[in-house]
Amino acid sequence: MSNRIEVPVVIVGGGPVGLSASIMLSKLGIKHILFEKHPGTSIHPKAVGLNQRTIEIFRNLGIEEEVYKIAAPRSTYERTAWYTSFGGPTELHGRQIAVRDAWGGGQYKEEYRAASPSYYTMLAQIRLEPLLRTEAEKYSEADLYFNTQVVDLVQDEDCVIVTAKASNDEVMEFTCQYVIGADGGRTVPALLNISFDGPTNLVDMVTAHFSADLSEYLPDDGCLINWFINPDLGGSIGSGYLYHLGPYDNRGVSKEWVFACGFAADDPARFNDDEMKKRINRSLGIPELEVELHSISHWYIQAVVAERFRKGRCFLVGDAAHRIPPWGALGLNSGIQDAHNLVWKLATVLNNPGRSPLLDTYNEERRPIAQAIAHSSLSNFQNHGDVVDKALGLTPATPKEEGWRAINDLWNNSSVSEQKRQKLEKALTLLDKEFHAHGVECGFSYPSGAISLEQVENQNVLPGDPLIYKPTTIPGHHLPHFWLDGPNEQISTVDLFTSGKFVLIVDEAEEEWRKAVQQLDSEFSDLLDVVSIGGDEAIYPDQTGRWSSLREVSPSGAIIVRPDKIVAWRSEALPENPRDSLTKALKNVFNIKQV
């Protein structure tokens, strides 16, 4: 065994969350080591949707445009649709059952455009991870060890001893201040004796990654996910769903695809490549389609959350902390947002150990979010079979002939058919919580100790309306996006956060607030950057007047925003003693006892 190596932070897991955490730490100048037990990045597609909050994080990391370059063309994911199949032997095969605008497309374009400088995009995990790894390896602050597995963690009040084993059986020991567990829950939770709460092993799902030329069969090039409801295959879960994966040709046509469906737990076909190809052909209704199968993945639908996201000096992020059903695309996004919440706090405490109470807020803030989205994502999954199929008159036990008659009712002119169409529309409205969850994606909030919550009302972990994002500067919420005319170029308010510092946003009382910041005690004087937005004399003048309504404070007021763009405090107007007000607010944020 080699001599023990000291490093501030160890990351366990080199998936998208661990690699993102590595880039974040490097940007803040924190040296660290990352261990990943596999020899390379993921070989199976896994997650695909990246929402606006996640892309904003990539924007701050300087990789937003690199993500867009290899992501799906925007015109290819504006909708989602349901079909009996793409083809088949009868007139009921190849029929479209329904279609909905989704992911900021169609009727939602302006709503999403107003919410963020970044747009919702689709990039499969097998394409994202190599990009993140390349970026992470650029920094001298990071050492990445692939093909190396962490086998033990021992911690005390002062440090964590991490034992790792390389593929050649070499054993290494490292001493660090903090561990970030981003290994998908394979190792770190067990080593920490952390259990999970929530339903597990609900449905045995099989996902196939394959290549095929579907260009002549696709009914709608603007649909990302095509859902199948075929009575011969038992309804939604048995019929499965299909989405494109890229790479894309110059027409935006994908070469690779993912198909997923549920299998009976005792069905041997789920382990057989030839049977999987037949299942794809059958669900799509294209028996002649040539399918080149790349990989098959077996997984169980579950919605579980770790009982705690922190134990001592070790923290859980991503799937190590929560395993979210993919219906709503919140799993990977929430994982990267976990890391974004945690890393600036670790950097703050590593630079000033007296601020260590700040780390308690990670569990306070992120675990309730995970619990909420685990519940909503599971509900989204259940709505496909329990609500949509039911509206069509289908159950898993419905005989095939009866099922086809029930679906045929959609296209008749009888009163029964009209009632069924109304039921289906009502069911699809429920599914909008999966495809247009803008309030969930962008409107989450943190009522915790890292927020100064004086006189704040109506705090919610998730917004009352999961479909609608309502920008606000109420403490605990994300700072609203607003385009600023800078000296050299137009930037967004979300672009103000790259230094790891808090930002104090002011307007007409800029001079008074700057003086107050200069008068702060040494424990806080290094924390705040001051930025003026609004009046003609501001760094960023607002000619439209729109910022004055978005900021929700008077021209003499101020807003403190954390490095993760969460509002920590606001003052409606200039107080009698702004220095004392700032000091009190920052002590609340850092959980420092008032004297």
C-alpha positions in Angstrom: 0.0 0.0 0.0 1.3 3.4 -1.0 1.6 6.4 1.4 -1.6 8.1 2.2 -2.4 11.0 -0.1 -4.1 14.1 1.3 -6.7 16.0 -0.8 -9.6 18.4 0.2 -12.4 16.5 -1.5 -12.9 13.0 -2.9 -15.7 12.3 -5.4 -16.9 8.7 -5.7 -18.5 8.1 -9.1 -17.7 9.4 -12.5 -21.1 9.7 -14.1 -22.7 13.0 -15.1 -23.3 14.2 -11.5 -19.8 13.3 -10.3 -18.1 14.8 -13.4 -20.3 18.0 -13.1 -19.2 18.2 -9.4 -15.6 17.9 -10.4 -15.9 20.8 -12.9 -17.6 22.9 -10.3 -14.9 22.2 -7.7 -12.2 23.0 -10.2 -13.9 26.3 -11.2 -13.7 27.3 -7.5 -10.1 26.3 -7.1 -10.7 23.2 -4.9 -8.3 20.3 -5.5 -10.0 16.9 -5.5 -9.8 13.3 -6.7 -12.6 11.4 -8.5 -12.9 7.6 -8.6 -15.1 5.7 -11.1 -15.1 1.9 -11.0 -15.8 1.5 -14.7 -13.1 1.9 -17.3 -14.9 4.7 -19.1 -18.1 6.6 -19.4 -21.6 5.0 -19.7 -22.2 2.6 -22.6 -26.0 2.7 -22.3 -28.2 5.8 -23.1 -30.0 6.3 -19.7 -31.2 9.9 -19.2 -31.8 12.3 -22.1 -33.7 15.4 -21.0 -31.8 18.5 -19.7 -34.0 21.2 -18.3 -33.3 24.9 -18.2 -32.0 25.0 -14.7 -29.4 22.3 -15.5 -28.4 24.0 -18.8 -27.9 27.3 -16.8 -25.4 25.4 -14.6 -23.6 24.3 -17.7 -23.7 27.9 -18.9 -21.9 29.0 -15.8 -19.4 26.2 -16.3 -18.7 27.4 -19.8 -20.0 24.3 -21.6 -23.5 25.3 -22.6 -22.7 25.7 -26.3 -20.7 22.5 -26.4 -23.8 20.7 -25.1 -26.0 22.3 -27.7 -23.7 21.3 -30.6 -24.2 17.6 -30.0 -27.8 17.7 -28.7 -30.9 17.0 -30.6 -32.1 19.7 -33.1 -34.7 21.8 -31.4 -37.3 21.0 -34.1 -37.2 17.3 -33.1 -38.5 17.5 -29.6 -41.4 19.9 -29.7 -44.1 17.3 -29.1 -44.9 13.8 -27.7 -47.5 11.5 -29.3 -49.4 8.3 -28.7 -50.0 5.6 -31.4 -51.4 2.2 -31.7 -48.3 1.5 -33.7 -46.5 3.0 -36.8 -47.9 0.3 -39.1 -49.7 -3.0 -39.1 -52.3 -5.3 -40.7 -55.5 -3.4 -40.0 -56.8 0.1 -40.3 -56.6 0.5 -36.5 -52.8 0.0 -36.6 -50.7 3.0 -37.4 -53.2 5.4 -35.9 -52.4 8.4 -33.8 -54.3 8.4 -30.6 -53.2 11.8 -29.3 -50.4 14.5 -29.4 -49.2 17.1 -26.9 -46.8 20.0 -27.1 -43.9 19.4 -24.7 -40.5 20.5 -23.4 -40.9 24.2 -24.3 -42.1 23.5 -27.8 -45.2 24.6 -29.7 -47.5 26.8 -27.5 -44.9 26.9 -24.7 -42.1 28.5 -26.6 -42.5 32.0 -25.4 -43.1 30.9 -21.8 -39.8 29.0 -21.7 -37.9 31.7 -23.6 -39.0 34.3 -20.9 -37.9 32.1 -18.0 -34.2 31.5 -18.9 -31.4 32.4 -21.2 -31.0 28.6 -21.8 -33.4 26.3 -23.5 -34.5 22.8 -22.6 -32.5 20.3 -24.7 -32.2 16.6 -25.3 -28.8 14.9 -25.0 -28.4 11.2 -24.1 -26.2 10.4 -21.2 -23.8 8.4 -23.4 -23.1 11.6 -25.3 -23.1 14.0 -22.3 -20.6 12.0 -20.1 -17.7 12.1 -22.6 -18.1 15.9 -22.9 -18.1 16.3 -19.1 -15.1 14.0 -18.7 -13.1 15.9 -21.3 -14.0 19.2 -19.6 -13.2 17.8 -16.1 -9.8 16.6 -17.2 -8.7 20.1 -18.4 -8.3 21.3 -14.8 -5.2 20.9 -12.7 -7.4 20.9 -9.6 -8.8 17.5 -10.6 -7.3 14.0 -10.7 -9.7 11.4 -12.3 -9.1 7.7 -11.6 -11.3 5.5 -13.8 -11.2 1.7 -13.4 -10.8 2.3 -9.7 -13.3 1.3 -7.0 -13.7 2.8 -3.6 -13.9 -0.1 -1.1 -13.9 1.6 2.3 -14.7 4.9 4.0 -13.6 5.7 7.6 -14.4 9.1 9.0 -13.9 10.9 12.3 -14.5 14.6 13.3 -11.4 15.8 11.4 -11.2 13.8 8.1 -12.3 10.9 6.0 -9.9 8.0 5.0 -10.9 6.7 1.6 -9.5 3.3 0.4 -9.6 2.6 -3.3 -8.7 -0.4 -5.4 -7.4 -0.2 -8.9 -8.1 -2.7 -11.7 -4.5 -4.1 -11.1 -5.4 -4.7 -7.5 -3.3 -1.9 -6.3 -4.8 -0.5 -3.0 -4.5 3.2 -2.3 -5.5 5.3 0.7 -6.5 9.0 0.7 -7.2 11.4 3.4 -9.8 14.1 2.6 -11.9 16.7 4.4 -15.1 15.7 2.5 -16.5 13.0 0.3 -19.2 13.4 -2.4 -21.0 10.2 -3.1 -22.1 10.2 -6.7 -21.8 6.5 -7.5 -25.5 5.9 -8.2 -25.9 4.3 -4.7 -23.8 1.3 -5.6 -21.2 1.8 -2.8 -21.2 4.9 -0.7 -24.7 4.6 1.0 -23.9 1.1 2.0 -20.5 2.0 3.4 -22.2 4.8 5.4 -25.1 2.5 6.5 -27.7 4.8 4.9 -31.0 3.2 3.9 -33.6 4.3 1.4 -37.3 5.0 1.8 -40.0 4.5 -0.9 -41.5 1.9 -3.2 -39.0 -0.4 -5.1 -39.2 -3.1 -7.8 -42.6 -1.9 -9.1 -42.1 -3.0 -12.8 -39.4 -4.9 -14.6 -38.4 -2.6 -17.5 -36.2 -3.5 -20.4 -34.5 -0.8 -22.5 -32.9 -1.4 -25.9 -30.4 0.8 -27.6 -30.5 0.1 -31.4 -29.9 1.6 -34.8 -32.5 1.5 -37.5 -33.6 3.6 -40.5 -37.0 4.8 -39.4 -37.1 7.9 -41.7 -39.9 6.5 -43.9 -42.1 5.3 -41.0 -42.1 8.2 -38.5 -45.4 10.0 -38.6 -44.0 13.2 -37.0 -40.4 14.3 -37.0 -41.1 16.8 -34.2 -41.9 14.1 -31.6 -39.2 13.0 -29.2 -41.1 10.2 -27.5 -43.6 8.1 -29.3 -45.8 6.1 -26.9 -47.6 2.9 -28.0 -50.9 1.6 -26.8 -51.5 -1.7 -28.4 -54.2 -4.1 -26.9 -52.2 -7.1 -28.3 -49.4 -6.1 -26.0 -51.4 -5.3 -22.9 -51.6 -1.5 -23.0 -49.1 1.3 -22.3 -46.4 -0.4 -20.3 -46.4 -3.6 -22.3 -46.5 -1.7 -25.6 -43.6 0.5 -24.7 -42.2 3.8 -26.0 -39.6 4.9 -28.5 -37.4 8.0 -28.6 -34.6 9.2 -30.8 -31.0 9.4 -29.6 -28.9 10.8 -32.4 -26.4 11.4 -33.9 -28.5 13.3 -36.4 -27.9 13.8 -40.1 -28.2 17.2 -41.8 -32.0 16.8 -42.0 -32.2 16.2 -38.2 -33.0 12.5 -38.7 -31.7 10.2 -35.9 -29.7 7.1 -36.6 -30.0 5.6 -33.1 -33.0 4.9 -30.9 -34.1 3.7 -27.5 -37.1 1.5 -27.0 -38.4 0.5 -23.5 -41.2 -1.6 -22.3 -42.3 -3.7 -19.3 -41.9 -7.4 -19.1 -43.3 -10.0 -16.8 -40.7 -10.8 -14.1 -40.6 -14.4 -15.2 -40.5 -13.8 -19.0 -37.2 -15.2 -20.3 -37.6 -13.1 -23.5 -36.3 -10.1 -21.6 -32.8 -11.5 -21.6 -32.8 -12.6 -25.3 -31.5 -10.2 -28.0 -33.5 -11.9 -30.8 -36.7 -11.7 -28.7 -36.1 -8.0 -28.0 -35.7 -7.3 -31.7 -39.0 -9.1 -32.3 -40.7 -7.0 -29.5 -39.4 -3.8 -31.1 -40.8 -4.8 -34.5 -44.1 -5.8 -33.0 -44.6 -2.6 -31.0 -43.7 -0.4 -33.9 -45.8 -2.5 -36.2 -42.9 -2.8 -38.8 -42.0 -6.5 -39.1 -39.6 -5.8 -41.9 -37.5 -3.2 -40.0 -33.9 -4.2 -39.7 -32.8 -3.6 -36.1 -29.1 -3.4 -35.1 -29.1 -3.9 -31.4 -26.3 -2.2 -29.4 -27.3 -3.0 -25.8 -30.1 -4.1 -23.5 -30.5 -2.7 -20.0 -32.8 -4.2 -17.3 -34.0 -2.0 -14.5 -36.9 -1.7 -12.0 -39.1 1.3 -11.6 -38.6 2.7 -8.1 -39.0 6.0 -6.3 -36.7 5.9 -3.3 -34.9 8.6 -1.3 -32.1 8.2 1.1 -33.0 8.7 4.8 -30.4 11.4 4.9 -28.1 13.1 2.4 -25.3 13.7 4.8 -23.5 11.6 7.3 -20.6 13.4 9.0 -18.2 14.6 6.3 -19.8 12.5 3.6 -22.6 13.7 1.2 -24.8 11.9 -1.3 -25.8 13.4 -4.6 -27.7 12.2 -7.6 -28.8 8.5 -7.7 -26.7 7.9 -4.6 -29.3 10.1 -2.8 -32.4 9.4 -4.8 -33.6 7.1 -7.6 -36.3 8.8 -9.5 -38.5 7.2 -12.2 -37.6 8.8 -15.6 -41.2 10.0 -16.3 -40.6 13.8 -16.1 -36.8 13.7 -16.7 -36.1 14.9 -13.2 -33.6 12.3 -12.0 -30.4 13.4 -13.8 -31.4 17.1 -13.6 -32.0 16.9 -9.8 -28.6 15.2 -9.4 -26.7 17.9 -11.2 -28.7 20.5 -9.1 -27.7 18.5 -6.0 -24.1 19.0 -6.8 -24.6 22.7 -7.6 -26.2 23.2 -4.2 -23.5 21.4 -2.4 -20.2 22.4 -4.1 -20.3 26.1 -3.4 -21.0 25.3 0.3 -18.0 22.9 0.5 -15.8 25.5 -1.1 -17.0 28.2 1.3 -16.3 26.0 4.3 -12.9 24.8 3.0 -11.9 28.4 2.7 -13.3 29.3 6.1 -14.0 26.4 8.4 -15.9 28.6 10.8 -18.7 28.6 8.3 -19.2 24.8 8.7 -22.9 25.1 9.9 -23.7 26.0 6.3 -23.2 22.3 5.3 -26.2 21.3 7.4 -28.4 23.1 4.9 -27.6 20.7 2.1 -29.8 17.9 3.5 -32.4 20.5 4.6 -32.7 21.9 1.1 -32.2 19.0 -1.3 -33.9 16.1 0.4 -37.4 17.6 0.4 -37.0 18.4 -3.3 -36.0 14.8 -3.9 -39.0 13.5 -2.0 -41.4 15.7 -3.9 -40.1 14.8 -7.4 -39.9 11.1 -6.5 -43.6 11.3 -5.7 -44.5 13.4 -8.8 -42.4 11.2 -11.2 -43.9 8.0 -9.9 -47.4 9.6 -10.3 -46.5 10.5 -13.9 -45.6 6.8 -14.6 -48.8 5.6 -13.0 -50.9 8.0 -15.0 -50.0 6.3 -18.3 -51.7 3.0 -17.3 -54.0 4.1 -14.5 -55.4 7.2 -16.3 -54.7 7.2 -20.0 -55.4 3.5 -20.6 -58.4 3.6 -18.4 -59.8 6.6 -20.4 -59.5 4.4 -23.5 -61.3 1.5 -21.7 -58.2 -0.6 -21.3 -56.8 -2.6 -18.4 -54.0 -5.2 -18.4 -56.8 -7.9 -18.3 -58.8 -6.6 -21.2 -59.2 -9.2 -23.9 -57.4 -8.2 -27.2 -60.6 -8.0 -29.3 -62.4 -5.9 -26.7 -59.4 -3.6 -26.4 -59.3 -2.9 -30.1 -63.0 -2.2 -30.1 -62.5 0.2 -27.2 -59.8 2.1 -29.1 -61.8 2.2 -32.2 -64.5 4.1 -30.3 -62.2 7.2 -30.4 -62.7 7.7 -34.1 -66.5 7.0 -34.3 -69.2 9.8 -34.3 -71.4 8.4 -31.5 -72.0 10.0 -28.2 -70.1 7.2 -26.5 -67.1 8.1 -28.7 -67.4 11.8 -27.8 -67.4 11.0 -24.1 -64.3 8.8 -24.6 -62.5 11.6 -26.4 -63.3 14.0 -23.5 -62.0 11.4 -21.0 -58.8 11.1 -23.0 -58.3 14.8 -23.1 -58.8 15.0 -19.3 -56.3 12.2 -18.9 -53.7 13.9 -21.1 -54.1 17.1 -19.1 -52.8 15.1 -16.1 -49.9 14.0 -18.2 -48.9 17.6 -18.9 -47.3 17.4 -15.4 -44.8 15.1 -17.1 -44.2 17.0 -20.4 -44.8 20.6 -19.3 -43.7 20.7 -15.7 -42.2 24.2 -15.9 -43.2 25.1 -12.4 -41.4 22.0 -11.0 -38.3 22.4 -13.2 -37.7 26.1 -12.6 -39.8 27.0 -9.6 -38.5 24.9 -6.7 -37.6 26.7 -3.5 -35.5 26.2 -0.3 -37.0 27.1 3.1 -33.8 26.4 5.1 -31.2 27.8 7.4 -29.2 29.1 4.4 -32.0 31.6 3.7 -32.9 34.6 5.8 -36.6 34.0 5.9 -37.8 37.0 7.9 -41.3 38.1 6.8 -41.5 35.5 4.1 -44.8 33.9 3.5 -46.2 31.0 1.4 -43.0 29.1 1.2 -43.4 25.9 -0.9 -40.9 23.1 -1.7 -42.7 22.9 -5.1 -44.9 25.6 -6.6 -48.7 25.3 -6.2 -49.0 24.9 -10.0 -46.4 22.4 -11.3 -47.1 23.6 -14.9 -46.5 27.3 -14.4 -43.2 28.9 -13.4 -43.7 32.2 -11.6 -40.5 34.3 -11.2 -40.0 35.9 -7.8 -37.3 37.2 -5.6 -38.9 35.8 -2.4 -35.9 34.4 -0.4 -35.4 30.7 -1.2 -36.3 31.0 -4.8 -34.1 31.2 -7.9 -33.2 34.7 -9.1 -35.4 35.5 -12.1 -33.7 35.7 -15.5 -33.5 39.1 -17.0 -31.4 40.3 -20.0 -28.9 43.0 -19.1 -27.2 45.4 -21.5 -23.6 45.2 -20.4 -20.6 47.4 -21.5 -19.6 44.8 -24.1 -22.5 42.4 -24.6 -25.9 41.4 -23.4 -25.9 39.0 -20.5 -28.5 37.4 -18.2 -28.8 37.9 -14.5 -27.8 34.2 -14.2 -24.5 35.1 -15.7 -23.5 37.1 -12.7 -22.5 34.0 -10.7 -19.1 32.6 -11.7 -16.8 33.7 -8.8 -18.3 31.6 -6.0 -19.4 34.8 -4.2 -22.7 36.1 -3.1 -24.1 39.0 -5.2 -25.8 42.0 -3.7 -28.1 43.5 -6.3 -28.9 47.2 -5.8 -30.2 50.2 -7.8 -30.6 53.8 -6.8 -29.0 53.4 -3.4 -25.9 51.8 -4.8 -23.5 54.2 -3.0 -25.1 53.5 0.4 -25.1 49.7 -0.1 -21.5 49.7 -1.3 -20.4 51.6 1.8 -22.3 49.2 4.0 -20.5 46.2 2.3 -17.1 47.9 2.9 -18.0 48.4 6.6 -18.7 44.7 7.1 -16.6 42.8 9.6 -13.8 40.7 8.1 -15.8 37.5 8.4 -18.2 38.7 5.7 -16.2 41.3 3.7 -14.9 38.7 1.3 -18.4 37.3 0.5 -20.2 40.0 -1.5 -19.9 41.4 -5.0 -22.2 44.4 -5.6 -24.0 44.8 -8.9 -26.4 47.6 -9.7 -29.3 47.0 -12.1 -32.0 49.5 -13.1 -31.4 53.2 -13.3 -29.4 55.2 -15.9 -26.3 55.3 -13.5 -26.4 51.5 -12.8 -23.8 49.1 -14.1 -26.6 47.5 -16.0 -29.3 50.1 -16.9 -32.8 48.8 -17.6 -34.4 50.8 -20.4 -37.5 48.5 -20.4 -38.5 49.0 -16.8 -39.2 45.3 -16.6 -36.6 44.6 -13.9 -38.3 47.0 -11.5 -41.3 44.6 -11.4 -39.3 41.4 -11.4 -37.1 42.5 -8.5 -40.1 43.0 -6.2 -38.3 45.6 -4.1 -38.1 49.4 -4.3 -35.3 51.2 -6.2 -33.5 51.8 -2.8 -33.8 48.1 -1.8 -31.4 45.3 -2.2 -31.3 41.5 -2.9 -28.6 39.1 -1.7 -28.2 36.1 -4.0 -26.2 33.0 -3.2 -23.6 31.5 -5.6 -26.2 29.0 -6.8 -28.5 31.8 -7.8 -30.9 31.3 -4.9 -32.2 34.5 -3.3 -30.9 34.5 0.3 -32.4 37.8 1.6 -34.0 41.0 0.4 -34.8 44.4 1.8 -37.8 46.3 0.4 -36.0 49.6 0.9 -32.8 51.1 2.2 -32.9 50.5 6.0 -31.7 53.0 8.6 -28.5 51.0 9.1 -27.8 48.9 6.0 -24.5 47.6 7.5 -26.4 46.1 10.5 -29.1 44.7 8.2 -26.5 43.0 6.0 -24.7 41.6 9.0 -27.8 40.2 10.5 -28.9 38.6 7.2 -25.5 37.0 6.6 -25.4 35.7 10.1 -28.8 34.1 9.5 -27.6 32.5 6.3 -24.4 31.1 7.9 -26.3 30.1 11.1 -24.0 32.3 13.2 -25.5 33.1 16.6 -26.5 36.7 17.1 -24.6 38.5 19.9 
